[in-house]
Amino acid sequence: MRKRGEKGLANIQFNDESGITEIVFNPSVKPGQIVSVVIPSINPKQGVYEWSASFYPESPSLPPSQTLGPVLRLDIYRSNIRF
């Protein structure tokens, strides 16, 4: 449920050139811990949007990236309906 967690435990950075959004948690997320991220949004332009999530552990001795799930796809179409 929204508004039940603590604010300010993550820093988010958007890179328009690469299309990458990076979220860094402080303190880091521990194994088994559940985290919800809510990012304020605007209505996007029509088009096809694809994204995936990769996770990088805090320890350099662990594998460099873990990917969660498939690439997700969202199609947004412009509607010419007027009310």
Number of C-alpha atoms within 10 A of each C-alpha: 5 7 7 6 10 7 7 8 12 13 10 10 10 11 9 8 6 7 9 11 11 14 13 13 14 10 8 11 14 10 6 6 6 7 9 8 8 7 7 5 6 6 6 8 10 11 10 10 12 9 11 11 14 11 13 13 14 12 8 8 7 9 10 12 11 11 11 10 9 9 10 10 11 10 9 13 10 8 7 6 5 4 3
